Every structure is written in C-alpha cells, then in structure tokens.
Amino acid sequence: MEVKASQLFVNLPVEDLKASKTFFAQLGFGFDERFSDENAACLVLGPNMYVMLLMEEFFSSFTHKGITDTTKENENILAINLSSKEEVDEVFNKALEAGGKDKSNPGEEEMMYFKRISDLDGHLWEISFMDFNQFDNTEYTTYG
C-alpha cells in the first residue's frame, strides 16, 4: 500500500515571531489564525501546505535538542513552486525588500526556473516555477 499524505506541516524555529509574520505577509502569504498564538503562527503556503513558525524555545520543547545555527549550516531547503517565472521574480524581490537575503545563483533549467533566499532566521527557501506539463507523469500537472 502506498501512503499519500493529505496535508503537510513543516515546523521552523524563529527568533522573533512578529517579525517573521511581517516578513511572510510582505511576500503575500496569509496565516491560519486557528493554529496561531504567542508561540506559533501557521503560515499558509497553499492548499494543505503549512509552515508552523515556532518561537525557538517552544520549538525546542518538541525536540529537546539544539537549534541549527543557520549562519553556519542549513537544516533544509524549503522549495515552493509558483505559477510562473514572473511570480517567482515578484516573490523573490518582495523577499529581498522585506529583509531576506539572496542565496542563489539564479538558475533556469530546461523545465525549471528558480531563485533562493534566506528568511529572517536564515532558513533557505527555493522559489521556483516548474512546468509540470513537460513531464510524462500527469498526476502532478495541476497547480493549486
């Protein structure tokens, strides 16, 4: 039996929750207030895709481990696919204006256009457009 998840929640530690919410709001993303409080904010990336921005102390209470120093290491690359190259550029530029840092050699491959930024806490985000219609697997051709 193949398992398919119906939702994705990624948890990220943040130093300043208010600043992080402002950063992502400036990029055009919204929040689900049902899952937000003084320790957490539920960033909505798209249908059934969420990032829980968790205050560092609250985040650590789940793992009982230290938090990655993103000035020295990357714990992951969060890749999001947008609807066009123009939207990639728009979100990328908004991220830079909101205090994010350019972390990429902008690239364009045969079926993918992407740029990378780090957010206020140094988490690495790849913002991309991939034309899934160029792939044989039609299961992933629907955007949104």
Disulfide bonds with the S-S distance in Angstrom:
none
